[in-house]
Amino acid sequence: METPGDHSPFPMNDNHETGGVYRLWLAVMTDAVETLQDGRFWTKGAEEFLFDPENQFFNYVCHVLEQDPDAIRERIKAGLQMSIAG
């Protein structure tokens, strides 16, 4: 798996858990999930952000969390399906 440091605009010397870059993209990722859960406006943008395999920002957050981006995407999809069915 390629890491963000391989070809990334992200500062690798940033403290990932508390750094501004990480916190910004974690907030965007969280908002995208909440947008899809709530069915709020601009769900197309949220879907594009979460499910684009080339999204380096999503991949960066997953890398800092030490999680596989594809596995996280699958968990988000499963959670959304459960909330729709439930």
Protein Blocks (a to p, Z undefined) as FASTA:
>chain_A
ZZfklmpcbdfkbcfklmmklmmmmmmmmmmmmmmmnopahklmmmmmmmmmklmklmmm
mmmnopafklmmmmmmmmmmmmmmZZ
